[in-house]
Amino acid sequence: MKVNLFFEGIPAVAKVVGKRAFEFDLGGQTVADLLVELINEYGENIKKILWDESSNFDPSVQIVINQRDYVQIDKMAETQLSEGDTVVFITLLNGG
C-alpha cells in the first residue's frame, strides 16, 4: 500500500532520503512495519535520527496519522495504516 510521509522539523531525514515529503510503498500494515521498512530502505542513518542512544524510538519525535491521530510509542505495533494515509513525523521542541 502507498502512504504519504512528511518529516517536519527533522532536516536530517531530508538529507538521508533526499526529500522532506514523499509517497512510500509500504509492504506492512502498521506504524512499526513502516519504521522497519524505512530503516531497510534508507539504512542505519534513519535509525540514528529517529531512535535515541538506548535504541528506543526518540520520544521527542511524534507521529501523526491523517492530521488527527497521534501514535503512542507503545502502540506502534498495533496502530494500523491504510492506503493513502498521511503520516507526519514531527519533532517536539523544548525551550525555556
C-alpha positions as CSV (number, residue, x, y, z in Angstrom):
1,M,0.0,0.0,0.0
2,K,1.1,3.6,-0.5
3,V,1.3,6.1,2.3
4,N,2.3,9.7,2.2
5,L,5.2,10.6,4.5
6,F,6.1,14.1,5.8
7,F,9.1,14.9,8.1
8,E,8.5,18.3,9.8
9,G,11.3,19.8,11.8
10,I,13.7,16.9,11.1
11,P,16.0,18.2,8.4
12,A,18.5,15.3,8.9
13,V,15.8,12.9,7.4
14,A,15.6,15.0,4.3
15,K,19.4,14.8,3.9
16,V,19.2,11.0,4.2
17,V,16.2,10.3,1.9
18,G,16.6,13.3,-0.4
19,K,13.3,15.0,0.4
20,R,11.0,16.1,3.2
21,A,7.8,14.6,1.8
22,F,7.2,11.6,-0.4
23,E,5.0,8.7,-1.2
24,F,6.2,5.4,0.3
25,D,5.2,1.9,-0.8
26,L,4.6,0.1,2.5
27,G,4.6,-3.7,2.5
28,G,3.4,-4.0,6.1
29,Q,0.3,-2.6,7.8
30,T,1.4,-0.9,11.0
31,V,3.4,2.1,12.1
32,A,6.0,-0.4,13.4
33,D,6.2,-2.0,10.0
34,L,6.7,1.4,8.4
35,L,9.6,2.2,10.7
36,V,11.3,-1.1,10.0
37,E,10.8,-0.6,6.2
38,L,12.3,2.9,6.4
39,I,15.4,1.5,8.0
40,N,15.6,-1.2,5.4
41,E,15.2,1.3,2.6
42,Y,17.4,4.1,3.8
43,G,19.8,2.4,6.2
44,E,21.0,2.9,9.7
45,N,21.2,6.7,9.2
46,I,17.4,6.9,9.6
47,K,17.6,4.9,12.8
48,K,20.3,7.2,14.2
49,I,17.9,10.1,13.6
50,L,14.7,8.6,14.9
51,W,16.0,6.5,17.8
52,D,17.8,7.6,20.9
53,E,21.1,6.3,22.3
54,S,19.3,3.5,24.1
55,S,17.8,2.2,20.9
56,N,14.4,3.4,21.8
57,F,12.2,5.4,19.5
58,D,13.0,9.1,20.3
59,P,10.2,10.4,22.5
60,S,10.8,13.9,21.1
61,V,9.5,12.7,17.7
62,Q,5.7,12.5,17.4
63,I,3.9,10.6,14.7
64,V,0.5,11.9,13.5
65,I,-1.7,10.0,11.1
66,N,-4.1,11.9,8.9
67,Q,-3.7,15.1,10.9
68,R,-5.7,13.8,13.8
69,D,-4.3,10.7,15.4
70,Y,-1.1,10.8,17.5
71,V,0.6,7.5,17.7
72,Q,1.8,6.4,21.2
73,I,5.2,4.8,21.2
74,D,3.9,1.7,22.9
75,K,1.1,1.3,20.4
76,M,3.1,1.5,17.1
77,A,2.9,-2.3,16.5
78,E,-0.9,-2.2,16.7
79,T,-1.6,1.1,15.0
80,Q,-2.9,0.2,11.6
81,L,-2.2,2.2,8.4
82,S,-4.4,2.2,5.3
83,E,-3.9,3.0,1.7
84,G,-3.4,6.7,1.2
85,D,-2.8,7.6,4.8
86,T,-0.7,10.6,5.6
87,V,1.9,10.0,8.2
88,V,3.7,13.0,9.6
89,F,6.8,12.8,11.8
90,I,7.2,16.0,14.0
91,T,9.8,16.9,16.5
92,L,8.8,18.5,19.8
93,L,10.9,21.4,20.6
94,N,11.7,22.3,24.2
95,G,12.6,25.7,25.3
96,G,12.9,27.8,28.3
